[in-house]
Each structure stands twice: as C-alpha cells, then as structure tokens.
Amino acid sequence: MEDAEVSYIVYDNNSVVAEKIFKRINCYKDLLKKGLKELNNEVRYQKIEDKIKTLTPKELDHILDVLEDAVS
C-alpha cells in the first residue's frame, strides 16, 4: 500500500501495530474510483455477453458487424 501511496492503519486487538498516513498524496480515492470503474465495466460486459447469447443469428450478425466497425 505504501508503493501505491494509500494511507493505512493495521490493528491487532484494538492496538495499532502499523500505520502510514499520506496526508497530501493519499491515492486511495483515485484507486477506489479506478477499481469501481473496472468493476462496472465487468458488470456491463457480462450483461452484454448474456444478451448476445439470446440473439437470433440475424441479430448477432448485425451486432458483430457494428462491433467490428467500432474496433477497426
């Protein structure tokens, strides 16, 4: 966590055993935001994948054409 500049406190039986505070450069919020965005993208991807499995061959062909154009 220090390499990522994330502040932390480690407790053992209500006693602090380790602590590092990055006051001005704490990157926790940035890392959290990035992680939540990646999680959201995974959920969106899974929903699309599930929907694709229900498409007719004609609908699938159309979607694949659109995707191929978008990533080319």
Distance bins in CASP14 RR format, pairs under 12 A and 6 or more apart:
PFRMAT RR
TARGET T0000
AUTHOR 0000-0000-0000
RMODE 2
METHOD distances of the structure
MODEL  1
1 7 1 0 0 1 0 0 0 0 0 0 0
1 8 1 0 1 0 0 0 0 0 0 0 0
1 9 0 0 0 0 0 1 0 0 0 0 0
1 10 0 0 0 0 1 0 0 0 0 0 0
1 18 0 0 0 0 1 0 0 0 0 0 0
1 19 0 0 0 0 0 1 0 0 0 0 0
1 20 1 0 0 1 0 0 0 0 0 0 0
1 21 0 0 0 0 0 1 0 0 0 0 0
1 22 0 0 0 0 1 0 0 0 0 0 0
1 26 0 0 0 0 0 1 0 0 0 0 0
1 27 0 0 0 0 1 0 0 0 0 0 0
1 28 0 0 0 0 1 0 0 0 0 0 0
1 31 0 0 0 0 1 0 0 0 0 0 0
2 8 0 0 0 0 1 0 0 0 0 0 0
2 18 0 0 0 0 0 1 0 0 0 0 0
2 19 0 0 0 0 0 1 0 0 0 0 0
2 20 1 0 1 0 0 0 0 0 0 0 0
2 21 0 0 0 0 0 1 0 0 0 0 0
2 22 0 0 0 0 1 0 0 0 0 0 0
2 25 0 0 0 0 0 1 0 0 0 0 0
2 26 0 0 0 0 0 1 0 0 0 0 0
2 27 0 0 0 0 0 1 0 0 0 0 0
3 20 0 0 0 0 0 1 0 0 0 0 0
3 22 0 0 0 0 0 1 0 0 0 0 0
3 27 0 0 0 0 0 1 0 0 0 0 0
3 31 0 0 0 0 0 1 0 0 0 0 0
4 20 0 0 0 0 0 1 0 0 0 0 0
4 22 0 0 0 0 1 0 0 0 0 0 0
4 25 0 0 0 0 0 1 0 0 0 0 0
4 26 0 0 0 0 1 0 0 0 0 0 0
4 27 1 0 1 0 0 0 0 0 0 0 0
4 28 0 0 0 0 1 0 0 0 0 0 0
4 29 0 0 0 0 0 1 0 0 0 0 0
4 30 0 0 0 0 1 0 0 0 0 0 0
4 31 1 0 0 1 0 0 0 0 0 0 0
4 32 0 0 0 0 0 1 0 0 0 0 0
4 34 0 0 0 0 0 1 0 0 0 0 0
5 20 0 0 0 0 1 0 0 0 0 0 0
5 21 0 0 0 0 0 1 0 0 0 0 0
5 22 1 0 1 0 0 0 0 0 0 0 0
5 23 0 0 0 0 0 1 0 0 0 0 0
5 24 0 0 0 0 1 0 0 0 0 0 0
5 25 1 0 1 0 0 0 0 0 0 0 0
5 26 1 0 0 1 0 0 0 0 0 0 0
5 27 1 0 1 0 0 0 0 0 0 0 0
5 28 0 0 0 0 1 0 0 0 0 0 0
5 29 0 0 0 0 0 1 0 0 0 0 0
5 30 0 0 0 0 1 0 0 0 0 0 0
5 31 0 0 0 0 1 0 0 0 0 0 0
6 20 0 0 0 0 1 0 0 0 0 0 0
6 21 0 0 0 0 0 1 0 0 0 0 0
6 22 1 0 0 1 0 0 0 0 0 0 0
6 25 0 0 0 0 1 0 0 0 0 0 0
6 26 1 0 0 1 0 0 0 0 0 0 0
6 27 1 0 1 0 0 0 0 0 0 0 0
6 28 1 0 1 0 0 0 0 0 0 0 0
6 29 0 0 0 0 1 0 0 0 0 0 0
6 30 0 0 0 0 1 0 0 0 0 0 0
6 31 1 0 0 1 0 0 0 0 0 0 0
6 32 0 0 0 0 1 0 0 0 0 0 0
7 18 0 0 0 0 0 1 0 0 0 0 0
7 19 0 0 0 0 1 0 0 0 0 0 0
7 20 1 0 0 1 0 0 0 0 0 0 0
7 21 1 0 1 0 0 0 0 0 0 0 0
7 22 1 0 1 0 0 0 0 0 0 0 0
7 23 1 0 0 1 0 0 0 0 0 0 0
7 24 0 0 0 0 0 1 0 0 0 0 0
7 25 0 0 0 0 1 0 0 0 0 0 0
7 26 1 0 1 0 0 0 0 0 0 0 0
7 27 0 0 0 0 1 0 0 0 0 0 0
7 28 1 0 0 1 0 0 0 0 0 0 0
7 29 0 0 0 0 0 1 0 0 0 0 0
7 31 0 0 0 0 0 1 0 0 0 0 0
8 16 0 0 0 0 0 1 0 0 0 0 0
8 17 0 0 0 0 0 1 0 0 0 0 0
8 18 1 0 0 1 0 0 0 0 0 0 0
8 19 1 0 0 1 0 0 0 0 0 0 0
8 20 1 0 1 0 0 0 0 0 0 0 0
8 21 0 0 0 0 1 0 0 0 0 0 0
8 22 0 0 0 0 1 0 0 0 0 0 0
8 26 0 0 0 0 1 0 0 0 0 0 0
8 27 0 0 0 0 0 1 0 0 0 0 0
8 28 0 0 0 0 1 0 0 0 0 0 0
9 15 0 0 0 0 0 1 0 0 0 0 0
9 16 1 0 1 0 0 0 0 0 0 0 0
9 17 0 0 0 0 1 0 0 0 0 0 0
9 18 1 0 0 1 0 0 0 0 0 0 0
9 19 1 0 1 0 0 0 0 0 0 0 0
9 20 0 0 0 0 1 0 0 0 0 0 0
9 21 0 0 0 0 1 0 0 0 0 0 0
10 16 1 0 0 1 0 0 0 0 0 0 0
10 17 1 0 1 0 0 0 0 0 0 0 0
10 18 1 0 1 0 0 0 0 0 0 0 0
10 19 1 0 0 1 0 0 0 0 0 0 0
10 20 0 0 0 0 1 0 0 0 0 0 0
11 17 1 0 0 1 0 0 0 0 0 0 0
11 18 0 0 0 0 1 0 0 0 0 0 0
11 19 0 0 0 0 1 0 0 0 0 0 0
12 18 0 0 0 0 1 0 0 0 0 0 0
20 26 0 0 0 0 1 0 0 0 0 0 0
20 28 0 0 0 0 0 1 0 0 0 0 0
21 28 0 0 0 0 0 1 0 0 0 0 0
22 28 0 0 0 0 1 0 0 0 0 0 0
22 29 0 0 0 0 0 1 0 0 0 0 0
22 30 0 0 0 0 0 1 0 0 0 0 0
22 31 0 0 0 0 0 1 0 0 0 0 0
26 32 0 0 0 0 0 1 0 0 0 0 0
27 33 0 0 0 0 0 1 0 0 0 0 0
27 34 0 0 0 0 1 0 0 0 0 0 0
28 34 0 0 0 0 0 1 0 0 0 0 0
28 35 0 0 0 0 0 1 0 0 0 0 0
29 35 0 0 0 0 0 1 0 0 0 0 0
29 36 0 0 0 0 0 1 0 0 0 0 0
30 36 0 0 0 0 0 1 0 0 0 0 0
30 37 0 0 0 0 0 1 0 0 0 0 0
31 37 0 0 0 0 0 1 0 0 0 0 0
31 38 0 0 0 0 0 1 0 0 0 0 0
32 38 0 0 0 0 0 1 0 0 0 0 0
32 39 0 0 0 0 0 1 0 0 0 0 0
33 39 0 0 0 0 0 1 0 0 0 0 0
33 40 0 0 0 0 0 1 0 0 0 0 0
34 40 0 0 0 0 0 1 0 0 0 0 0
34 41 0 0 0 0 0 1 0 0 0 0 0
35 41 0 0 0 0 1 0 0 0 0 0 0
35 42 0 0 0 0 1 0 0 0 0 0 0
36 42 0 0 0 0 0 1 0 0 0 0 0
36 43 0 0 0 0 0 1 0 0 0 0 0
37 43 0 0 0 0 0 1 0 0 0 0 0
37 44 0 0 0 0 0 1 0 0 0 0 0
38 44 0 0 0 0 0 1 0 0 0 0 0
38 45 0 0 0 0 0 1 0 0 0 0 0
39 45 0 0 0 0 0 1 0 0 0 0 0
39 46 0 0 0 0 0 1 0 0 0 0 0
40 46 0 0 0 0 0 1 0 0 0 0 0
40 47 0 0 0 0 0 1 0 0 0 0 0
41 47 0 0 0 0 0 1 0 0 0 0 0
41 48 0 0 0 0 0 1 0 0 0 0 0
42 48 0 0 0 0 0 1 0 0 0 0 0
42 49 0 0 0 0 0 1 0 0 0 0 0
43 49 0 0 0 0 0 1 0 0 0 0 0
43 50 0 0 0 0 0 1 0 0 0 0 0
44 50 0 0 0 0 0 1 0 0 0 0 0
44 51 0 0 0 0 0 1 0 0 0 0 0
45 51 0 0 0 0 0 1 0 0 0 0 0
45 52 0 0 0 0 0 1 0 0 0 0 0
46 52 0 0 0 0 0 1 0 0 0 0 0
46 53 0 0 0 0 0 1 0 0 0 0 0
47 53 0 0 0 0 0 1 0 0 0 0 0
47 54 0 0 0 0 0 1 0 0 0 0 0
48 54 0 0 0 0 0 1 0 0 0 0 0
48 55 0 0 0 0 0 1 0 0 0 0 0
48 63 0 0 0 0 1 0 0 0 0 0 0
48 66 0 0 0 0 0 1 0 0 0 0 0
48 67 0 0 0 0 1 0 0 0 0 0 0
49 55 0 0 0 0 0 1 0 0 0 0 0
49 63 0 0 0 0 0 1 0 0 0 0 0
51 59 0 0 0 0 1 0 0 0 0 0 0
51 60 0 0 0 0 0 1 0 0 0 0 0
51 63 0 0 0 0 1 0 0 0 0 0 0
52 59 0 0 0 0 1 0 0 0 0 0 0
52 60 1 0 0 1 0 0 0 0 0 0 0
52 61 0 0 0 0 0 1 0 0 0 0 0
52 62 0 0 0 0 0 1 0 0 0 0 0
52 63 1 0 0 1 0 0 0 0 0 0 0
52 64 0 0 0 0 1 0 0 0 0 0 0
52 66 0 0 0 0 0 1 0 0 0 0 0
52 67 0 0 0 0 1 0 0 0 0 0 0
53 59 0 0 0 0 0 1 0 0 0 0 0
53 60 0 0 0 0 1 0 0 0 0 0 0
53 63 0 0 0 0 0 1 0 0 0 0 0
54 60 0 0 0 0 1 0 0 0 0 0 0
54 63 0 0 0 0 0 1 0 0 0 0 0
55 61 0 0 0 0 1 0 0 0 0 0 0
55 62 0 0 0 0 1 0 0 0 0 0 0
55 63 1 0 0 1 0 0 0 0 0 0 0
55 64 0 0 0 0 1 0 0 0 0 0 0
56 62 0 0 0 0 1 0 0 0 0 0 0
56 63 0 0 0 0 0 1 0 0 0 0 0
57 63 0 0 0 0 0 1 0 0 0 0 0
57 64 0 0 0 0 0 1 0 0 0 0 0
58 64 0 0 0 0 0 1 0 0 0 0 0
58 65 0 0 0 0 0 1 0 0 0 0 0
59 65 0 0 0 0 0 1 0 0 0 0 0
59 66 0 0 0 0 0 1 0 0 0 0 0
60 66 0 0 0 0 0 1 0 0 0 0 0
60 67 0 0 0 0 0 1 0 0 0 0 0
61 67 0 0 0 0 0 1 0 0 0 0 0
61 68 0 0 0 0 0 1 0 0 0 0 0
62 68 0 0 0 0 0 1 0 0 0 0 0
62 69 0 0 0 0 0 1 0 0 0 0 0
63 69 0 0 0 0 0 1 0 0 0 0 0
63 70 0 0 0 0 0 1 0 0 0 0 0
64 70 0 0 0 0 0 1 0 0 0 0 0
64 71 0 0 0 0 0 1 0 0 0 0 0
65 71 0 0 0 0 0 1 0 0 0 0 0
65 72 0 0 0 0 0 1 0 0 0 0 0
66 72 0 0 0 0 0 1 0 0 0 0 0
END
